[in-house]
Amino acid sequence: MTVPNTPTLRSIVDRVNRLLDEKKELTDAIGEVYVEAKSNGHNVKALRRIVSEMRKPPDPETEALIDTYKLKLGLLAETPLGQAAVTRARTDIAFHAPADDEMKVAEPA
């Protein structure tokens, strides 16, 4: 195994250390923004979740599956969208032929 020369190794270590310092500064700055948000009456936990979700690349397939699971678990039933889904699910019940004694539409002459 070859050991890199000392100036190259020193340069790499110095750059990583500088980036880690910058990362800590940014982390501290982000924390200060959340402290400000909290002092303005915002829920930091909710804000963190919103920021996290906004940063994720959209995955329509997973989102649709999550919505399906939420519907099956009754977690969407109280929202307007959930009410619409429940209504649609009820109308998607398999069609059954009417019994002989049910009213039928007259055949055209």
C-alpha distances in whole Angstrom, upper triangle without the diagonal:
4,7,10,13,15,18,16,15,18,20,18,19,23,23,23,25,28,28,28,31,32,32,34,37,37,37,40,42,42,43,46,47,47,49,52,52,53,55,57,58,55,53,50,48,50,49,45,46,47,45,42,44,45,41,40,40,44,43,47,47,45,48,51,49,49,53,54,53,54,58,58,57,60,58,59,63,64,63,65,62,62,66,65,63,65,68,66,65,68,70,67,69,70,73,76,79,82,84,88,90,87,88,88,88,90,90,91,94
4,6,9,12,15,13,12,16,17,16,17,21,21,21,23,26,26,27,29,31,31,33,35,36,36,39,41,41,42,45,46,47,49,51,52,53,55,56,57,55,53,49,49,50,49,45,46,47,44,42,44,44,41,40,40,44,44,48,47,46,49,52,51,50,54,55,54,56,59,59,59,61,59,60,64,65,63,65,62,63,66,66,64,66,69,67,66,70,71,68,70,71,74,77,80,84,86,89,91,89,90,89,89,92,91,92,95
4,6,9,12,10,9,12,14,13,14,17,18,18,20,23,23,24,26,28,28,30,32,33,34,36,38,39,40,42,44,45,46,48,49,50,52,54,55,53,51,47,47,49,47,43,45,46,43,41,43,43,40,40,40,43,44,48,48,46,48,51,51,50,54,55,54,55,59,59,58,61,58,59,63,64,62,64,62,62,66,66,63,66,69,67,66,70,71,69,70,72,75,78,81,84,87,90,92,89,90,89,89,92,92,93,96
4,6,8,7,6,10,11,11,12,15,16,16,18,20,21,22,24,26,26,28,30,31,32,34,36,37,38,41,42,43,45,46,47,49,51,52,54,51,50,46,46,47,45,42,43,45,41,39,42,42,38,38,38,42,43,46,47,45,48,51,50,50,53,55,54,55,58,58,58,60,58,59,62,63,61,63,61,61,65,65,63,65,68,66,65,69,70,68,70,71,75,78,81,84,86,90,91,89,90,89,88,91,91,92,95
4,6,6,6,9,10,11,13,14,16,17,19,20,22,23,25,26,27,29,31,32,33,35,37,38,39,41,43,44,45,47,48,50,52,53,55,52,51,48,47,49,47,44,45,46,43,41,44,44,40,40,41,44,45,49,50,48,50,53,53,52,56,57,56,57,61,61,61,63,60,61,65,65,64,65,63,64,67,67,65,68,71,69,68,72,73,71,73,74,78,81,84,87,90,93,94,92,93,92,91,94,94,94,98
4,5,5,6,8,10,10,12,14,15,16,18,20,21,22,24,26,27,29,30,31,33,35,36,37,39,41,42,43,45,47,48,49,51,53,51,50,46,46,48,46,43,44,45,42,41,43,43,39,40,41,45,46,50,50,49,50,54,53,52,56,58,56,57,61,61,60,63,60,61,64,65,63,65,63,63,67,67,65,68,71,69,69,72,73,71,74,75,78,81,85,87,90,94,95,92,93,92,92,95,95,95,99
4,5,5,6,9,10,10,12,14,15,16,18,20,21,22,24,26,27,28,30,31,33,34,36,37,39,41,42,43,45,47,48,50,51,49,49,45,45,47,44,41,43,44,41,40,42,42,38,39,40,43,45,49,49,48,50,53,53,52,55,57,56,57,60,61,60,62,59,60,64,64,62,64,62,63,66,66,64,67,70,68,68,72,73,71,73,75,78,81,84,87,90,93,95,92,92,92,91,94,94,94,98
4,5,5,6,9,10,11,12,14,15,17,18,20,21,22,25,26,27,29,30,32,33,35,36,38,39,41,42,43,45,47,48,50,47,47,43,43,45,42,39,41,42,38,37,40,39,35,36,36,40,41,45,46,45,46,50,49,49,52,54,53,54,57,58,57,59,56,57,61,61,59,61,59,60,63,63,61,64,67,65,65,68,69,67,70,71,74,78,81,84,86,90,91,88,89,88,88,91,90,91,94
4,5,5,6,9,10,11,12,14,16,17,19,20,21,23,25,26,27,29,30,32,33,35,36,38,39,41,42,44,45,47,48,46,45,41,41,43,41,38,39,41,37,36,38,38,34,35,36,40,41,45,45,44,45,49,48,47,50,53,51,52,56,56,55,58,55,56,59,60,58,60,58,58,62,62,60,63,66,64,63,67,68,66,69,70,73,76,80,83,85,89,90,87,88,87,87,90,90,91,94
4,5,5,6,9,10,11,12,14,15,16,18,20,21,23,24,26,27,29,30,32,33,35,36,37,39,41,42,43,45,47,45,44,40,41,43,40,37,39,40,37,36,39,38,35,36,37,40,42,46,47,45,46,50,49,48,51,54,53,53,56,57,56,58,55,56,60,60,58,60,58,59,63,63,61,63,66,65,65,68,69,68,70,72,75,78,81,84,87,90,91,88,89,89,88,92,91,92,95
4,6,5,6,9,10,10,12,14,15,16,18,20,21,22,24,26,27,28,30,32,33,35,36,38,39,41,42,44,45,43,43,39,39,41,38,36,38,38,35,34,37,36,32,33,34,38,40,43,45,43,44,48,48,47,50,52,51,52,55,56,55,57,54,55,58,58,56,58,56,57,61,61,59,62,64,63,63,66,68,66,68,70,73,76,80,82,85,88,90,87,87,87,86,89,89,90,93
4,5,5,6,9,10,11,12,14,15,16,18,20,21,22,24,26,27,28,30,32,33,35,36,37,39,41,42,44,41,40,37,37,39,36,33,35,36,32,31,34,33,30,31,31,35,37,40,41,40,41,45,44,43,46,49,48,48,52,53,52,54,51,51,55,55,54,55,53,54,58,58,56,58,61,60,59,63,64,62,65,66,70,73,76,79,82,85,86,83,84,83,83,86,86,87,90
4,6,5,6,9,10,11,12,14,15,17,19,20,21,23,24,26,27,29,30,32,33,35,36,37,39,41,42,40,39,35,36,38,35,32,34,35,32,31,34,33,30,31,32,36,37,41,42,40,42,45,45,44,46,49,48,48,51,52,51,53,50,51,55,55,53,55,53,54,58,58,56,58,61,60,60,63,65,63,65,67,70,73,77,79,82,86,87,84,85,84,84,87,87,88,91
4,6,5,6,9,10,11,12,14,15,17,18,20,21,23,24,26,27,29,31,32,33,35,36,38,39,41,39,39,35,35,37,35,32,34,35,32,31,34,33,30,31,33,37,38,42,43,41,42,46,46,45,47,50,49,49,52,54,52,54,51,52,55,55,53,55,54,54,58,58,57,59,62,61,61,64,66,64,66,68,71,75,78,80,83,87,88,85,86,85,85,88,88,89,92
4,5,5,6,9,10,11,12,14,15,16,18,20,21,22,24,26,27,29,30,32,33,35,36,38,39,37,37,33,33,35,32,30,32,32,29,28,31,30,27,28,29,33,35,39,40,38,39,43,43,42,45,47,46,46,50,51,50,52,48,49,53,53,51,53,51,52,55,55,54,56,59,58,58,61,63,61,63,65,68,72,75,77,80,84,85,82,82,82,81,85,84,85,89
4,5,5,6,9,10,10,12,14,15,16,18,20,21,22,24,26,27,28,30,31,33,35,36,38,35,34,31,31,33,30,27,29,30,27,26,29,28,25,26,28,31,33,37,38,36,37,41,40,39,42,44,43,44,47,48,47,49,46,46,50,50,48,50,48,49,53,53,51,54,57,56,55,59,60,58,61,63,66,69,73,75,78,81,82,79,80,80,79,83,82,83,87
4,5,5,6,9,10,11,12,14,15,17,18,20,21,23,25,26,27,29,30,32,33,35,36,35,34,30,30,33,30,27,30,31,27,27,30,30,26,28,30,33,35,39,40,38,39,42,42,41,43,46,45,45,48,49,48,50,46,47,51,51,49,51,50,50,54,54,53,55,58,57,57,60,62,60,63,65,68,71,75,77,80,83,84,81,82,81,81,85,85,85,89
4,5,5,6,9,10,11,12,14,15,17,18,20,21,23,25,26,27,29,30,32,33,35,33,33,29,30,32,29,27,29,30,26,26,29,28,25,27,29,33,35,38,40,38,39,42,42,41,43,46,45,45,48,50,49,50,47,47,51,50,49,50,49,50,53,54,52,55,58,57,57,60,62,60,63,65,68,71,75,77,80,83,84,81,82,81,81,84,84,85,88
4,5,5,6,9,10,10,12,14,15,16,18,20,21,23,24,26,27,29,30,32,33,31,31,27,27,29,26,24,26,27,23,22,26,25,22,24,25,29,31,35,36,34,35,39,39,37,40,42,42,41,45,46,45,46,43,44,47,47,45,47,45,46,50,50,49,51,54,53,53,56,58,56,59,61,64,67,71,73,76,79,80,77,78,77,77,80,80,81,85
4,5,5,6,9,10,10,12,14,15,16,18,20,21,22,24,26,27,29,30,32,30,29,25,25,28,25,22,25,26,22,22,25,25,22,23,26,29,31,35,36,34,34,38,38,36,39,42,40,40,44,45,43,45,42,43,46,46,44,46,45,45,49,50,48,50,53,53,52,56,57,56,58,60,64,67,70,72,75,79,79,76,77,77,77,80,80,81,85
4,5,5,6,9,10,11,12,14,15,17,19,20,21,23,25,26,27,29,31,29,29,25,26,28,25,23,26,27,23,23,27,26,23,25,28,31,33,37,39,36,37,40,40,38,41,44,43,42,45,47,45,47,43,44,48,47,45,47,46,47,50,51,50,52,55,54,54,57,59,58,60,63,66,69,72,75,77,81,81,78,79,79,79,82,82,83,87
4,5,5,6,9,10,10,12,14,15,17,19,20,21,23,24,26,27,29,27,27,23,25,26,23,21,24,24,21,21,24,23,21,23,25,29,31,35,36,34,34,38,39,37,39,42,41,40,44,46,44,45,42,42,46,45,43,45,44,45,48,49,48,50,53,52,52,56,57,56,58,61,64,67,71,73,75,79,80,76,77,77,76,80,80,81,84
4,5,5,6,9,10,10,12,14,15,17,18,20,21,23,24,26,27,25,25,21,22,23,21,18,21,22,18,18,21,21,18,20,22,26,28,32,33,31,31,35,35,33,36,39,38,37,40,42,41,42,38,39,43,42,40,42,41,42,45,46,45,47,50,49,49,52,54,53,55,57,61,64,67,69,72,76,76,73,74,74,73,77,77,78,81
4,5,5,6,9,10,10,12,14,15,16,18,20,21,22,24,26,24,23,20,21,23,21,18,21,22,19,19,23,22,20,22,25,28,31,34,35,33,33,37,37,35,37,40,38,38,41,43,41,42,39,40,43,42,41,43,42,42,46,47,46,48,51,50,50,53,55,54,56,59,62,65,69,71,73,77,77,74,75,75,75,78,79,80,83
4,5,5,6,9,10,11,13,14,15,17,19,20,21,23,25,23,23,20,21,23,20,18,22,22,19,20,23,23,20,23,26,29,32,35,37,34,34,38,38,36,38,41,40,39,42,44,43,43,40,40,44,43,41,43,42,43,46,47,46,48,51,51,51,54,56,55,57,60,63,66,70,72,74,78,78,75,76,76,75,79,79,80,84
4,5,5,6,9,10,11,13,14,15,17,18,20,21,23,21,21,17,19,20,17,15,19,19,16,16,20,19,17,20,22,25,28,31,33,31,31,34,35,33,35,38,37,36,39,41,40,40,37,37,41,40,38,40,39,40,43,44,43,45,48,48,48,51,52,52,54,57,60,63,66,68,71,75,75,72,72,72,72,75,76,76,80
4,5,5,6,9,10,11,12,14,15,17,18,20,21,19,19,15,16,18,16,13,16,17,14,15,18,18,16,19,22,25,27,30,32,30,29,33,33,31,33,36,35,34,37,39,37,38,34,35,38,38,36,38,37,38,41,42,41,43,46,46,46,49,51,50,52,55,58,61,65,67,69,73,73,70,71,71,71,74,75,75,79
4,5,5,6,9,10,10,12,14,15,16,19,20,19,19,15,17,19,17,15,18,19,16,17,21,21,19,22,25,28,30,33,35,33,32,36,36,33,35,39,37,36,39,41,39,40,36,37,40,39,37,40,39,40,43,44,43,45,48,48,48,51,53,52,55,58,61,64,67,69,72,75,75,72,73,73,73,76,77,78,82
4,5,5,6,9,10,11,13,14,15,17,19,17,18,15,17,19,15,14,18,18,15,17,20,19,18,21,24,27,30,33,35,32,31,35,36,33,35,38,37,36,39,41,39,40,36,36,40,38,36,38,38,39,42,43,42,44,47,47,47,50,52,52,54,57,60,63,66,68,71,74,75,71,72,72,72,75,76,76,80
4,5,5,6,9,10,11,13,14,15,17,15,15,12,14,15,12,10,14,14,11,13,16,16,15,18,21,24,26,29,31,29,28,32,32,29,31,34,33,32,35,37,36,36,32,33,36,34,33,35,34,35,38,39,39,41,43,43,44,47,48,48,50,53,56,59,63,64,67,71,71,68,68,68,68,71,72,73,77
4,5,5,6,9,10,11,12,14,15,14,14,10,12,14,12,11,14,15,13,14,18,18,17,20,23,26,28,31,33,30,29,33,33,30,32,35,34,32,35,37,35,36,32,33,36,34,33,35,35,35,38,40,39,41,44,44,44,47,49,49,51,54,57,60,63,65,68,71,71,68,69,69,69,72,73,74,78
4,5,5,6,9,10,10,12,14,13,14,11,14,16,13,13,17,17,15,17,20,20,20,23,26,28,31,33,36,33,32,35,36,33,34,38,36,35,38,40,38,38,34,35,37,36,34,36,36,37,40,41,41,43,46,46,46,49,51,51,53,56,59,62,66,67,70,73,73,70,70,71,70,74,75,76,79
4,5,5,6,9,10,11,13,11,12,10,13,14,11,11,15,14,12,15,18,17,17,20,24,25,28,31,33,31,29,33,34,31,32,35,34,32,35,38,36,36,32,32,35,33,31,33,33,34,37,38,38,40,43,43,44,46,48,48,50,53,56,59,63,64,67,70,70,67,67,68,67,71,72,72,76
4,5,5,6,9,10,11,9,9,6,9,11,8,8,12,13,11,13,16,16,17,20,23,25,27,29,32,29,27,31,31,28,29,33,32,30,33,35,33,33,29,29,32,30,29,31,31,32,35,36,36,38,40,41,41,44,46,46,48,51,54,57,60,62,64,68,68,65,65,65,65,69,70,71,75
4,5,5,6,9,10,9,10,8,11,13,11,12,15,16,15,17,20,20,20,23,27,28,31,33,35,32,31,34,35,31,32,36,35,32,35,38,35,35,31,32,34,32,31,33,34,34,37,39,39,40,43,44,44,46,49,49,51,54,57,60,63,64,67,71,70,67,68,68,68,72,73,74,77
4,5,5,6,9,9,11,10,13,14,12,13,17,16,15,18,21,20,21,24,27,29,32,33,36,34,32,35,36,33,33,37,36,33,36,39,36,36,32,32,35,33,31,33,34,35,37,39,39,41,43,44,44,47,49,49,51,55,57,60,64,65,67,71,70,67,67,68,68,71,72,73,77
4,5,5,7,5,8,7,11,11,9,11,14,13,13,16,18,18,19,22,25,26,29,30,33,31,28,32,33,29,30,33,32,30,33,35,33,32,29,29,31,29,27,29,30,31,33,35,35,37,39,40,41,43,45,45,48,51,53,57,60,61,64,67,67,63,64,64,64,67,69,69,73
4,5,5,5,6,6,10,11,10,11,14,15,15,17,19,20,21,24,27,28,30,32,34,31,29,32,33,30,30,34,32,30,32,35,32,32,28,28,31,28,27,30,30,31,33,35,36,37,39,40,41,43,45,46,48,51,54,57,60,61,64,67,66,63,64,65,65,68,69,70,74
4,5,7,10,10,13,14,13,15,18,18,18,21,23,23,24,27,30,31,34,35,38,35,33,36,37,33,34,37,36,33,36,38,36,35,31,32,34,31,30,32,33,34,36,38,39,40,42,43,44,46,48,49,51,54,57,60,63,64,66,70,69,66,66,67,67,71,72,73,77
4,6,9,10,14,14,12,15,18,17,17,20,22,22,23,26,29,30,33,34,37,34,32,34,36,32,32,36,35,32,34,37,35,34,30,30,32,29,28,30,31,32,34,36,36,38,40,41,42,44,46,47,49,53,55,58,61,62,64,68,67,64,64,65,65,68,69,70,74
4,7,9,12,12,11,14,16,16,17,20,21,21,23,26,29,29,32,33,35,33,30,33,34,30,30,33,33,29,32,34,32,31,27,27,29,26,25,27,29,29,31,33,34,35,37,39,39,41,43,44,46,50,52,55,58,59,62,65,64,61,61,62,62,66,67,68,72
4,6,9,8,8,11,13,12,13,16,17,18,20,22,25,26,28,29,31,29,26,29,30,27,27,30,29,26,29,31,29,28,24,24,27,24,23,25,26,27,29,31,31,33,35,36,37,39,41,41,44,47,50,53,56,57,59,63,62,59,59,60,60,63,65,66,69
4,6,5,6,9,10,11,12,14,16,17,19,21,24,24,26,27,29,27,24,27,28,24,24,28,27,24,26,29,26,25,22,22,25,22,21,24,25,25,27,29,30,31,33,35,35,37,39,40,42,45,48,51,54,55,57,61,60,57,58,59,59,62,64,65,69
4,5,5,6,9,10,10,12,14,15,16,18,22,23,25,27,29,26,24,27,27,24,25,28,27,24,27,30,27,27,23,24,27,25,24,26,26,27,29,31,31,32,35,36,36,39,41,41,43,46,49,52,55,57,59,63,62,59,60,60,61,64,65,66,70
4,5,5,6,9,10,11,12,14,16,17,21,21,23,25,26,23,21,24,24,21,22,25,24,21,24,26,24,24,20,21,24,23,22,25,25,24,27,29,29,30,33,34,34,36,38,38,40,43,46,49,53,54,56,60,60,57,58,58,59,62,63,65,68
4,5,5,6,9,10,11,12,14,16,19,19,21,22,24,21,19,22,22,19,19,23,22,19,22,24,22,22,18,19,21,20,19,21,21,21,24,26,26,27,30,31,31,33,35,35,38,41,44,47,50,51,54,57,57,54,55,55,55,59,60,61,65
4,5,5,6,8,10,10,12,14,18,18,21,22,25,22,20,23,24,21,21,25,24,22,25,27,25,25,21,21,24,23,21,23,23,24,27,28,28,30,32,33,33,36,38,37,40,43,46,49,52,54,56,60,60,56,57,57,57,61,62,63,66
4,5,5,6,9,10,11,13,16,17,20,22,24,21,19,23,23,20,21,25,24,22,25,27,25,25,22,22,25,24,23,25,24,25,28,29,29,31,33,34,34,37,38,38,40,43,46,49,53,54,57,61,61,57,58,58,58,62,63,64,68
4,5,5,6,8,10,11,14,15,17,18,20,17,16,19,19,16,17,21,20,18,21,23,22,22,18,19,22,21,20,22,21,22,25,26,25,27,30,30,30,33,35,34,37,40,43,46,49,51,53,57,57,54,55,55,55,59,59,60,64
4,5,5,6,9,10,13,14,16,17,20,17,15,18,20,17,17,21,20,19,21,24,23,23,19,19,22,21,19,21,20,21,24,25,24,26,29,29,29,32,34,34,36,39,42,45,48,50,53,56,56,53,54,54,54,57,58,59,63
4,6,5,6,9,12,13,16,18,21,18,17,20,22,19,20,23,23,22,24,27,26,26,22,22,26,25,22,24,23,24,27,28,27,30,32,32,32,36,37,37,39,42,45,48,51,53,56,59,60,56,57,57,57,60,61,61,65
4,5,5,7,10,12,14,17,18,16,15,19,19,17,18,22,21,20,23,25,24,25,21,21,25,25,23,25,23,24,27,28,27,29,32,32,31,35,36,35,38,41,43,47,50,52,55,58,59,56,56,56,56,59,60,61,65
4,5,5,8,9,11,13,15,13,11,15,16,14,15,18,18,17,20,22,22,22,19,19,22,22,20,22,20,21,24,25,23,26,29,28,28,31,33,32,34,37,40,43,47,48,51,55,55,52,53,53,52,56,56,57,61
4,6,8,9,12,14,17,15,13,17,18,16,17,21,21,20,23,25,25,25,22,21,24,24,21,23,21,22,26,26,25,28,30,29,30,33,34,33,36,39,41,45,48,50,53,56,57,53,54,54,53,56,57,57,61
4,6,9,12,15,17,15,15,18,20,18,19,23,23,22,25,27,27,27,24,24,27,27,25,26,24,25,29,29,28,30,33,32,32,36,37,36,38,41,44,47,50,52,55,59,59,56,57,56,56,59,59,60,64
4,6,8,12,14,12,12,15,16,15,17,20,20,20,23,25,24,25,22,22,26,26,24,25,23,24,27,27,26,28,31,30,30,33,34,33,36,38,41,44,48,50,53,56,57,54,54,54,54,57,57,58,61
4,6,10,12,11,11,14,16,15,17,20,20,21,23,25,25,26,24,23,27,28,25,26,23,24,28,27,25,29,31,29,29,33,34,32,35,37,40,43,46,49,52,55,56,53,53,53,52,55,55,56,59
4,6,9,9,8,11,13,13,14,17,18,18,20,22,23,24,21,20,24,25,22,23,20,21,25,24,22,25,27,26,26,29,30,28,31,33,36,40,43,45,48,51,52,49,50,49,48,51,51,52,56
4,6,6,6,9,10,11,12,14,16,16,18,20,21,22,20,20,23,24,22,23,20,20,24,23,21,24,26,24,24,28,28,26,29,31,34,37,40,43,46,49,50,47,48,47,47,50,50,50,54
4,6,5,6,9,10,10,12,14,15,16,18,20,21,19,18,21,23,20,20,17,18,21,20,18,21,23,21,21,24,25,23,26,28,30,34,37,39,42,46,47,44,44,43,43,46,46,47,50
4,5,5,6,9,10,11,12,14,15,17,18,20,19,18,21,23,21,22,18,18,22,20,18,20,23,20,20,23,24,22,24,26,29,32,35,38,41,44,45,42,43,42,42,45,45,46,50
4,5,5,6,9,10,10,12,14,15,16,18,17,16,20,22,20,21,18,18,21,21,18,20,23,21,20,24,25,23,25,27,30,33,37,39,42,45,47,44,45,44,44,47,47,49,52
4,5,5,6,9,10,10,12,14,15,16,14,14,17,19,17,18,14,15,18,18,15,18,21,19,18,22,23,22,24,26,29,33,36,38,41,45,45,42,43,43,43,46,46,47,51
4,5,5,6,9,10,10,12,14,15,14,13,16,18,16,17,13,13,16,15,13,15,18,16,15,19,20,18,21,23,26,29,32,35,38,41,42,39,40,39,39,42,43,44,48
4,5,5,6,9,10,11,12,14,13,13,16,19,18,19,15,14,18,17,14,16,19,17,16,19,21,18,20,22,26,29,32,35,37,41,42,39,40,40,40,43,44,45,49
4,5,5,6,9,10,10,12,11,11,14,16,15,17,14,13,17,17,14,16,19,18,16,20,22,20,22,24,28,31,34,36,39,43,43,40,42,41,42,45,46,47,51
4,5,5,6,9,10,10,9,8,11,13,12,14,10,9,13,13,10,12,15,14,13,17,19,17,20,22,25,28,32,34,37,40,41,38,39,39,39,42,43,45,48
4,5,5,6,9,10,10,9,12,15,14,15,12,10,13,13,10,11,14,13,11,15,16,15,17,19,22,25,29,31,34,37,38,35,36,36,37,40,41,43,46
4,5,5,6,9,8,9,12,15,15,17,14,12,15,16,12,13,16,16,14,17,19,17,19,21,25,27,31,33,35,39,40,37,38,39,39,43,44,46,49
4,5,5,6,5,6,9,11,11,14,12,9,13,14,11,12,15,15,14,16,19,18,19,22,26,28,32,34,36,40,40,37,38,39,40,43,44,46,50
4,5,5,6,5,7,10,11,12,10,7,10,11,8,8,12,12,10,13,15,14,16,19,22,25,29,30,32,36,36,33,35,35,36,40,41,42,46
4,5,8,9,9,13,14,16,14,11,13,14,10,10,13,13,10,13,16,15,15,18,21,24,28,29,31,35,35,33,35,35,36,40,41,43,47
4,6,8,9,12,14,16,15,11,14,15,13,12,15,16,14,15,19,18,18,21,25,27,31,32,34,38,38,35,37,38,39,43,44,46,50
4,6,5,8,10,13,12,9,10,13,11,9,13,14,12,14,17,17,18,21,24,26,30,31,33,37,37,34,35,36,38,41,43,45,48
4,6,7,9,12,11,8,11,13,11,11,15,16,15,17,20,20,21,24,27,30,33,34,37,40,40,37,38,39,40,44,45,47,51
4,6,6,8,7,4,8,10,8,9,12,13,13,15,17,18,19,23,26,28,32,33,35,39,39,36,37,37,38,41,43,44,48
4,6,8,8,4,5,9,8,7,10,12,12,13,16,17,18,22,24,26,30,30,33,36,36,33,34,35,36,39,41,43,46
4,7,8,6,6,10,11,10,12,15,15,16,18,20,21,25,27,30,33,33,35,39,38,35,36,37,38,41,43,45,48
4,5,5,6,9,10,10,12,14,15,16,18,20,22,25,27,30,33,34,37,40,39,36,36,37,38,41,43,44,48
4,5,5,6,9,10,11,12,14,16,17,18,21,24,26,29,32,32,35,38,38,34,34,35,35,39,40,41,45
4,5,5,6,9,10,11,12,14,15,16,19,22,24,28,31,31,34,38,37,34,34,34,34,38,39,40,44
4,5,5,6,9,10,10,12,14,15,17,21,23,26,29,30,33,36,36,33,33,34,34,38,39,41,44
4,5,5,6,9,10,11,13,14,16,20,22,24,27,28,31,34,33,30,30,31,32,35,37,38,42
4,5,5,6,9,10,11,12,15,18,20,23,26,26,29,33,32,29,29,29,29,33,34,36,39
4,5,5,6,9,10,10,13,16,18,22,25,26,29,32,32,29,29,30,30,34,35,36,40
4,5,5,6,9,10,12,15,17,20,23,24,27,30,30,27,28,28,29,33,34,36,40
4,5,5,6,9,11,14,16,18,21,22,25,28,28,24,25,25,26,30,31,33,36
4,5,5,6,9,12,14,17,20,21,24,28,28,24,25,25,25,29,30,31,35
4,5,5,7,11,13,16,19,21,23,27,27,24,25,25,26,30,31,33,37
4,5,6,10,11,14,17,18,21,24,24,21,22,23,24,27,29,31,35
4,5,8,9,12,15,16,19,22,23,19,20,20,21,24,26,28,31
4,6,8,12,15,17,20,23,24,21,22,21,22,26,26,28,32
4,6,9,13,14,17,21,21,19,20,20,21,25,26,28,32
4,6,10,13,15,19,20,18,19,19,20,23,24,27,30
4,7,9,12,15,17,14,16,15,16,20,20,23,26
4,6,9,12,14,12,14,13,15,19,19,22,26
4,6,9,11,10,11,10,13,15,16,19,22
4,6,8,6,8,8,11,14,15,19,21
4,5,5,9,9,13,15,17,20,23
4,6,8,8,12,13,15,19,21
4,7,9,12,14,16,20,22
4,6,10,12,15,18,21
4,7,9,12,16,18
4,6,9,12,15
4,6,9,12
4,6,9
4,6
4
